[in-house]
Amino acid sequence: MSPRRPVSVKLPSAAEAEARVREMRNELEKNDPYRSRSLRLHGLICARCAREFDEATAHLLTVHHKDGNHNNNPSDGSNWENLCRDCHDDLHSRGLLGEYLGGKTKDQP
């Protein structure tokens, strides 16, 4: 059996890539208006691990509500912090892990 030839892939030009990033950013802002405000206010950096992001990787940042209330979205951003996906998952799984290790379930107080 002869080896398969690799498929040639046409990479987008810089202008096409920029246009795609702008399109993705606009879509995110439309679906999550406070996220775009938080990214502008707090910058493209994770508040926990200090990892920095750029426009192309900004989709990896999430907005964490400090008080846990997703309806509390003050315009000054005081209830938000930008977290990378890893830190956000870690933050929310800590309580679950503690309950599990403590032998508690949702039904038990």
DSSP file (Angstrom, degrees, kcal/mol; ACC not computed):
  #  RESIDUE AA STRUCTURE BP1 BP2  ACC     N-H-->O    O-->H-N    N-H-->O    O-->H-N    TCO  KAPPA ALPHA  PHI   PSI    X-CA   Y-CA   Z-CA
    1    1 A M              0   0    0      0, 0.0     3,-0.1     0, 0.0     0, 0.0   0.000 360.0 360.0 360.0 131.3    0.0    0.0    0.0
    2    2 A S        -     0   0    0      1,-0.1     2,-0.0     0, 0.0     0, 0.0  -0.580 360.0 -99.8 -85.8 148.5    1.5    3.4   -1.0
    3    3 A P        -     0   0    0      0, 0.0     2,-0.2     0, 0.0    -1,-0.1  -0.328  40.2-108.7 -67.1 148.5    1.4    6.2    1.6
    4    4 A R        -     0   0    0      1,-0.1     3,-0.0    -3,-0.1     0, 0.0  -0.513  29.2-118.3 -76.5 142.4   -1.3    8.8    1.2
    5    5 A R        -     0   0    0     -2,-0.2    -1,-0.1     1,-0.1     2,-0.1  -0.596  34.9-106.1 -77.5 140.8   -0.3   12.2    0.0
    6    6 A P        -     0   0    0      0, 0.0     2,-0.4     0, 0.0    -1,-0.1  -0.387  33.2-114.2 -67.0 145.6   -1.0   15.0    2.5
    7    7 A V        -     0   0    0     -2,-0.1     2,-0.3     1,-0.1    -3,-0.0  -0.636  29.9-120.9 -78.7 132.4   -3.9   17.3    1.6
    8    8 A S        -     0   0    0     -2,-0.4     2,-0.5    -3,-0.0    -1,-0.1  -0.583  26.4-156.4 -77.4 137.1   -2.8   20.8    0.8
    9    9 A V        -     0   0    0     -2,-0.3     2,-0.7    -3,-0.0    -1,-0.0  -0.954   9.1-141.1-117.7 127.8   -4.4   23.3    3.1
   10   10 A K        -     0   0    0     -2,-0.5    -2,-0.0     0, 0.0     0, 0.0  -0.792  19.8-146.7 -89.7 115.5   -4.8   26.9    2.2
   11   11 A L        -     0   0    0     -2,-0.7     2,-0.0     1,-0.1    -2,-0.0  -0.550  22.9-106.9 -79.6 145.7   -4.1   29.1    5.2
   12   12 A P        -     0   0    0      0, 0.0    -1,-0.1     0, 0.0     2,-0.0  -0.359  34.0-111.2 -70.3 152.2   -6.0   32.4    5.5
   13   13 A S     >  -     0   0    0      1,-0.1     4,-2.6    -2,-0.0     5,-0.2  -0.275  32.9-102.1 -72.5 168.7   -4.3   35.6    4.8
   14   14 A A  H  > S+     0   0    0      1,-0.2     4,-2.5     2,-0.2     5,-0.2   0.893 124.5  51.0 -60.6 -39.9   -3.7   38.1    7.6
   15   15 A A  H  > S+     0   0    0      2,-0.2     4,-2.3     1,-0.2    -1,-0.2   0.903 110.7  48.1 -65.5 -40.8   -6.6   40.2    6.5
   16   16 A E  H  > S+     0   0    0      2,-0.2     4,-2.1     1,-0.2    -2,-0.2   0.900 111.8  49.9 -65.9 -40.1   -8.9   37.2    6.4
   17   17 A A  H  X S+     0   0    0     -4,-2.6     4,-2.3     2,-0.2    -2,-0.2   0.913 111.1  49.0 -65.0 -42.8   -7.7   36.0    9.9
   18   18 A E  H  X S+     0   0    0     -4,-2.5     4,-2.6     1,-0.2    -2,-0.2   0.911 110.2  51.2 -62.1 -42.4   -8.3   39.5   11.3
   19   19 A A  H  X S+     0   0    0     -4,-2.3     4,-2.3     1,-0.2    -1,-0.2   0.894 109.9  49.9 -62.0 -39.9  -11.8   39.6    9.8
   20   20 A R  H  X S+     0   0    0     -4,-2.1     4,-2.5     2,-0.2    -1,-0.2   0.899 110.0  50.0 -66.1 -40.8  -12.6   36.3   11.3
   21   21 A V  H  X S+     0   0    0     -4,-2.3     4,-2.6     2,-0.2    -2,-0.2   0.925 111.5  48.7 -63.4 -44.3  -11.4   37.4   14.8
   22   22 A R  H  X S+     0   0    0     -4,-2.6     4,-2.6     1,-0.2    -2,-0.2   0.908 111.5  50.4 -60.5 -42.0  -13.5   40.6   14.5
   23   23 A E  H  X S+     0   0    0     -4,-2.3     4,-2.1     2,-0.2    -2,-0.2   0.915 111.6  47.1 -63.0 -43.8  -16.5   38.4   13.5
   24   24 A M  H  X S+     0   0    0     -4,-2.5     4,-2.4     2,-0.2    -2,-0.2   0.907 112.1  50.6 -64.5 -41.5  -16.0   36.1   16.4
   25   25 A R  H  X S+     0   0    0     -4,-2.6     4,-2.5     1,-0.2    -2,-0.2   0.918 110.2  49.3 -63.0 -44.1  -15.6   39.0   18.8
   26   26 A N  H  X S+     0   0    0     -4,-2.6     4,-2.0     1,-0.2    -1,-0.2   0.889 110.7  50.7 -62.4 -39.6  -18.8   40.7   17.5
   27   27 A E  H  X S+     0   0    0     -4,-2.1     4,-1.9     2,-0.2    -1,-0.2   0.915 110.8  48.7 -64.4 -43.2  -20.7   37.4   17.9
   28   28 A L  H  X S+     0   0    0     -4,-2.4     4,-2.1     1,-0.2    -2,-0.2   0.918 111.2  49.9 -62.3 -43.7  -19.5   37.0   21.5
   29   29 A E  H  < S+     0   0    0     -4,-2.5    -1,-0.2     1,-0.2    -2,-0.2   0.867 109.5  51.5 -64.2 -36.2  -20.5   40.6   22.4
   30   30 A K  H  < S+     0   0    0     -4,-2.0    -1,-0.2     1,-0.2    -2,-0.2   0.901 116.6  39.4 -66.7 -40.3  -23.9   40.0   20.9
   31   31 A N  H  < S+     0   0    0     -4,-1.9    -2,-0.2     1,-0.2    -1,-0.2   0.716 131.0  24.5 -82.7 -22.7  -24.5   36.9   23.0
   32   32 A D    >X  +     0   0    0     -4,-2.1     4,-1.2    -5,-0.2     3,-0.8  -0.630  64.5 176.5-146.2  78.8  -22.8   38.1   26.2
   33   33 A P  H 3> S+     0   0    0      0, 0.0     4,-1.3     0, 0.0     5,-0.1   0.821  81.1  52.2 -62.5 -34.1  -22.8   41.9   26.6
   34   34 A Y  H 3> S+     0   0    0      1,-0.2     4,-2.5     2,-0.2     5,-0.2   0.789 101.3  63.4 -73.8 -24.1  -21.3   42.0   30.0
   35   35 A R  H <> S+     0   0    0     -3,-0.8     4,-2.6     2,-0.2     5,-0.2   0.939 102.6  47.5 -62.6 -46.8  -18.4   39.8   28.9
   36   36 A S  H  X S+     0   0    0     -4,-1.2     4,-2.0     1,-0.2    -1,-0.2   0.890 112.4  50.0 -63.7 -38.1  -17.2   42.3   26.4
   37   37 A R  H  X S+     0   0    0     -4,-1.3     4,-2.7     2,-0.2    -1,-0.2   0.913 110.8  49.8 -65.2 -41.3  -17.4   45.1   29.0
   38   38 A S  H  X S+     0   0    0     -4,-2.5     4,-3.1     1,-0.2     5,-0.4   0.907 109.4  50.7 -64.7 -41.4  -15.5   43.0   31.5
   39   39 A L  H  X S+     0   0    0     -4,-2.6     4,-1.5     1,-0.2    -1,-0.2   0.898 113.5  45.8 -63.3 -39.2  -12.7   42.3   29.0
   40   40 A R  H  < S+     0   0    0     -4,-2.0    -2,-0.2    -5,-0.2    -1,-0.2   0.915 118.3  42.3 -68.4 -42.0  -12.4   46.0   28.2
   41   41 A L  H  < S+     0   0    0     -4,-2.7    -2,-0.2     1,-0.2    -3,-0.2   0.932 127.3  27.5 -70.3 -47.1  -12.4   47.0   31.9
   42   42 A H  H  < S-     0   0    0     -4,-3.1    -3,-0.2    -5,-0.2    -2,-0.2   0.554 105.4-128.1 -98.4  -9.9  -10.1   44.3   33.3
   43   43 A G     <  -     0   0    0     -4,-1.5     2,-1.6    -5,-0.4    -1,-0.2  -0.070  38.4 -59.0  86.2 170.6   -8.0   43.6   30.3
   44   44 A L  S    S+     0   0    0      9,-0.2     9,-2.9    -4,-0.1     2,-0.3  -0.498  98.3 104.8 -90.8  66.0   -7.1   40.3   28.6
   45   45 A I  B    S-A   52   0A   0     -2,-1.6     2,-0.4     7,-0.2     7,-0.2  -0.997  73.7-112.8-147.0 142.5   -5.5   38.7   31.6
   46   46 A C     >  -     0   0    0      5,-2.3     4,-1.3    -2,-0.3    37,-0.2  -0.632  19.7-145.4 -77.4 129.4   -6.6   36.0   34.1
   47   47 A A  T  4 S+     0   0    0     35,-3.2    36,-0.1    -2,-0.4    -1,-0.1   0.655  94.6  39.1 -70.8 -15.4   -7.1   37.5   37.6
   48   48 A R  T  4 S+     0   0    0     34,-0.3    -1,-0.1     3,-0.1    35,-0.1   0.882 129.4  20.6 -99.8 -54.1   -5.9   34.2   39.2
   49   49 A C  T  4 S-     0   0    0      2,-0.1    -2,-0.1    35,-0.0     3,-0.1   0.531  91.8-131.4 -97.8  -6.4   -2.9   32.9   37.2
   50   50 A A     <  +     0   0    0     -4,-1.3     2,-0.2     1,-0.2    -3,-0.1   0.669  46.1 161.9  64.6  20.0   -2.0   36.2   35.5
   51   51 A R        -     0   0    0      1,-0.0    -5,-2.3    -6,-0.0     2,-0.3  -0.535  32.4-135.9 -68.5 134.5   -1.9   34.5   32.1
   52   52 A E  B     -A   45   0A   0     -2,-0.2     2,-0.3    -7,-0.2    -7,-0.2  -0.713  19.9-166.5 -97.2 146.0   -2.1   37.1   29.3
   53   53 A F        -     0   0    0     -9,-2.9     2,-0.2    -2,-0.3    -9,-0.2  -0.817   6.2-150.4-124.3 162.8   -4.3   36.7   26.3
   54   54 A D    >>  -     0   0    0     -2,-0.3     4,-0.9    -9,-0.0     3,-0.8  -0.653  44.1 -83.0-122.0-175.8   -4.5   38.5   22.9
   55   55 A E  T 34 S+     0   0    0      1,-0.3     3,-0.4    -2,-0.2     4,-0.3   0.856 127.4  52.9 -58.4 -36.3   -7.4   39.1   20.6
   56   56 A A  T 34 S+     0   0    0      1,-0.2    -1,-0.3     2,-0.1     3,-0.2   0.768 118.9  33.9 -72.9 -24.9   -7.0   35.6   19.0
   57   57 A T  T X4 S+     0   0    0     -3,-0.8     3,-2.1     1,-0.1    -1,-0.2   0.304  83.7 105.7-112.6   7.9   -7.1   33.8   22.3
   58   58 A A  G ><  +     0   0    0     -4,-0.9     3,-1.9    -3,-0.4    -1,-0.1   0.745  66.9  74.0 -61.0 -22.8   -9.6   36.0   24.2
   59   59 A H  G 3  S+     0   0    0      1,-0.3    -1,-0.3    -4,-0.3    -2,-0.1   0.678  85.5  66.0 -65.2 -14.7  -12.2   33.3   23.8
   60   60 A L  G <  S+     0   0    0     -3,-2.1    25,-1.4     2,-0.0     2,-0.4   0.552  86.1  88.0 -82.7  -8.1  -10.4   31.3   26.4
   61   61 A L  E <   -B   84   0B   0     -3,-1.9     2,-0.3    23,-0.2    23,-0.2  -0.739  59.7-169.3 -92.1 140.0  -11.2   34.0   29.1
   62   62 A T  E     -B   83   0B   0     21,-3.6    21,-2.8    -2,-0.4     2,-0.6  -0.823  23.0-118.6-120.4 162.9  -14.5   33.7   31.0
   63   63 A V  E     -B   82   0B   0     -2,-0.3     2,-0.5    19,-0.2    19,-0.2  -0.918  25.4-158.8-105.6 121.5  -16.2   36.2   33.3
   64   64 A H  E     -B   81   0B   0     17,-3.1    17,-1.4    -2,-0.6     2,-0.7  -0.846  13.0-137.3 -99.3 131.8  -16.6   35.0   36.9
   65   65 A H  E >   -B   80   0B   0     -2,-0.5     3,-1.3    15,-0.2    15,-0.2  -0.811  11.5-151.9 -87.8 115.9  -19.3   36.6   39.0
   66   66 A K  T 3  S+     0   0    0     13,-2.7    -1,-0.2    -2,-0.7    14,-0.1   0.857  94.6  41.3 -59.1 -39.4  -17.7   37.1   42.4
   67   67 A D  T 3  S-     0   0    0     12,-0.3    -1,-0.3     2,-0.2     3,-0.1   0.464 110.5-118.7 -90.3   0.4  -20.9   36.9   44.4
   68   68 A G  S <  S+     0   0    0     -3,-1.3     2,-0.8    11,-0.2    -2,-0.1   0.401  76.5 123.5  81.6  -4.0  -22.3   34.0   42.3
   69   69 A N    >   -     0   0    0      1,-0.1     3,-1.3     3,-0.1    -1,-0.2  -0.819  43.3-168.5 -96.1 108.2  -25.3   36.1   41.1
   70   70 A H  T 3  S+     0   0    0     -2,-0.8    -1,-0.1     1,-0.3    -2,-0.0   0.598  86.8  59.3 -72.8 -10.1  -25.3   36.1   37.3
   71   71 A N  T 3  S+     0   0    0      1,-0.1     2,-1.2    -3,-0.0    -1,-0.3   0.564  82.8  89.6 -91.2 -10.0  -27.9   38.9   37.3
   72   72 A N    <   +     0   0    0     -3,-1.3    -5,-0.2     1,-0.1    -1,-0.1  -0.728  48.7 151.5 -90.1  92.8  -25.7   41.2   39.3
   73   73 A N        -     0   0    0     -2,-1.2    -1,-0.1    -8,-0.1    -3,-0.0  -0.621  22.6-171.3-125.4  70.8  -23.9   43.0   36.5
   74   74 A P    >   -     0   0    0      0, 0.0     3,-1.9     0, 0.0     5,-0.2  -0.333  30.4-124.5 -64.7 145.5  -22.9   46.5   37.6
   75   75 A S  T 3  S+     0   0    0      1,-0.3    -2,-0.0     2,-0.1     0, 0.0   0.714 108.6  62.5 -65.8 -19.8  -21.6   48.8   34.9
   76   76 A D  T 3  S-     0   0    0      1,-0.0    -1,-0.3   -35,-0.0    -3,-0.0   0.544 106.4-126.3 -83.1  -4.7  -18.4   49.4   36.9
   77   77 A G    X   +     0   0    0     -3,-1.9     3,-1.6     1,-0.1    -2,-0.1   0.650  63.4 140.6  75.3  15.3  -17.5   45.7   36.7
   78   78 A S  T 3  S+     0   0    0      1,-0.3    -1,-0.1     3,-0.0    -3,-0.1   0.682  71.1  49.0 -68.3 -17.0  -17.1   45.4   40.5
   79   79 A N  T 3  S+     0   0    0     -5,-0.2   -13,-2.7   -13,-0.1   -12,-0.3   0.359 102.6  79.8-100.8   5.0  -18.8   41.9   40.5
   80   80 A W  E <   +B   65   0B   0     -3,-1.6     2,-0.3   -15,-0.2   -15,-0.2  -0.811  46.8 177.3-114.6 151.6  -16.7   40.5   37.7
   81   81 A E  E     -B   64   0B   0    -17,-1.4   -17,-3.1    -2,-0.3     2,-0.5  -0.957  30.3-124.3-145.6 138.8  -13.3   39.0   37.3
   82   82 A N  E     +B   63   0B   0     -2,-0.3   -35,-3.2   -19,-0.2     2,-0.4  -0.690  35.2 177.0 -83.1 125.8  -11.8   37.6   34.1
   83   83 A L  E     -B   62   0B   0    -21,-2.8   -21,-3.6    -2,-0.5   -37,-0.1  -0.975  30.4-118.1-128.8 143.0  -10.6   34.0   34.6
   84   84 A C  E  >  -B   61   0B   0     -2,-0.4     4,-2.6   -23,-0.2     5,-0.2  -0.333  40.4-102.9 -68.5 163.5   -9.1   31.6   32.1
   85   85 A R  H  > S+     0   0    0    -25,-1.4     4,-2.6     1,-0.2     5,-0.2   0.879 120.8  52.8 -58.5 -39.3  -11.1   28.4   31.6
   86   86 A D  H  > S+     0   0    0      2,-0.2     4,-2.4     1,-0.2    -1,-0.2   0.944 112.3  43.1 -63.8 -48.0   -8.8   26.4   33.8
   87   87 A C  H  > S+     0   0    0      2,-0.2     4,-2.6     1,-0.2    -2,-0.2   0.881 114.3  51.7 -65.8 -37.9   -8.9   28.8   36.7
   88   88 A H  H  X S+     0   0    0     -4,-2.6     4,-2.1     2,-0.2    -2,-0.2   0.928 111.7  46.0 -65.3 -44.7  -12.7   29.2   36.4
   89   89 A D  H  X S+     0   0    0     -4,-2.6     4,-1.9    -5,-0.2    -2,-0.2   0.916 113.2  50.7 -62.2 -42.9  -13.3   25.4   36.3
   90   90 A D  H  X S+     0   0    0     -4,-2.4     4,-1.2    -5,-0.2    -2,-0.2   0.924 109.2  50.9 -60.5 -45.5  -10.9   25.0   39.3
   91   91 A L  H  X S+     0   0    0     -4,-2.6     4,-0.5     1,-0.2     3,-0.3   0.909 114.7  42.2 -60.5 -44.4  -12.8   27.7   41.3
   92   92 A H  H  X S+     0   0    0     -4,-2.1     4,-0.6     1,-0.2    -1,-0.2   0.741 112.4  53.4 -78.4 -22.1  -16.2   26.1   40.7
   93   93 A S  H  X S+     0   0    0     -4,-1.9     4,-2.7    -5,-0.2     5,-0.2   0.667  90.1  77.4 -85.9 -15.1  -15.0   22.5   41.3
   94   94 A R  H  X S+     0   0    0     -4,-1.2     4,-2.4    -3,-0.3    -1,-0.2   0.914  95.4  46.9 -61.0 -43.8  -13.5   23.3   44.7
   95   95 A G  H  X S+     0   0    0     -4,-0.5     4,-2.3     2,-0.2    -1,-0.2   0.911 113.4  48.7 -64.1 -42.2  -16.8   23.4   46.5
   96   96 A L  H  X S+     0   0    0     -4,-0.6     4,-2.4     1,-0.2    -2,-0.2   0.910 112.2  48.5 -64.3 -42.1  -17.9   20.2   44.8
   97   97 A L  H  X S+     0   0    0     -4,-2.7     4,-2.9     2,-0.2     5,-0.2   0.903 110.8  51.1 -64.9 -40.8  -14.7   18.4   45.7
   98   98 A G  H  X S+     0   0    0     -4,-2.4     4,-1.8    -5,-0.2     6,-0.2   0.905 111.3  47.5 -62.8 -42.1  -14.9   19.6   49.3
   99   99 A E  H  <>S+     0   0    0     -4,-2.3     5,-2.2     2,-0.2     4,-0.5   0.915 113.1  49.0 -64.5 -42.4  -18.5   18.3   49.6
  100  100 A Y  H ><5S+     0   0    0     -4,-2.4     3,-1.1     1,-0.2    -2,-0.2   0.941 113.8  44.5 -63.0 -47.9  -17.5   15.0   48.0
  101  101 A L  H 3<5S+     0   0    0     -4,-2.9    -1,-0.2     1,-0.3    -2,-0.2   0.786 111.2  55.1 -69.3 -26.0  -14.5   14.5   50.3
  102  102 A G  T 3<5S-     0   0    0     -4,-1.8    -1,-0.3    -5,-0.2    -2,-0.2   0.501 114.7-116.5 -83.9  -4.2  -16.5   15.6   53.3
  103  103 A G  T < 5 +     0   0    0     -3,-1.1     2,-0.2    -4,-0.5    -3,-0.2   0.597  69.3 136.5  81.9  10.5  -19.1   12.9   52.6
  104  104 A K      < -     0   0    0     -5,-2.2    -1,-0.3    -6,-0.2     2,-0.3  -0.628  33.1-167.7 -90.5 150.3  -21.9   15.4   51.9
  105  105 A T    >   -     0   0    0     -2,-0.2     3,-0.6    -3,-0.1    -5,-0.0  -0.760  41.2 -97.7-122.4 175.1  -24.4   15.2   49.1
  106  106 A K  T 3  S+     0   0    0     -2,-0.3    -2,-0.0     1,-0.2    -1,-0.0   0.816 123.9  53.2 -63.1 -29.1  -26.9   17.8   47.8
  107  107 A D  T 3  S+     0   0    0      2,-0.0    -1,-0.2     0, 0.0    -3,-0.0   0.720  99.0  74.0 -79.7 -21.5  -29.6   16.1   49.8
  108  108 A Q    <         0   0    0     -3,-0.6    -4,-0.0     1,-0.1     0, 0.0  -0.727 360.0 360.0 -94.8 142.8  -27.7   16.3   53.1
  109  109 A P              0   0    0      0, 0.0    -1,-0.1     0, 0.0    -5,-0.1   0.485 360.0 360.0 -77.1 360.0  -27.3   19.5   55.0
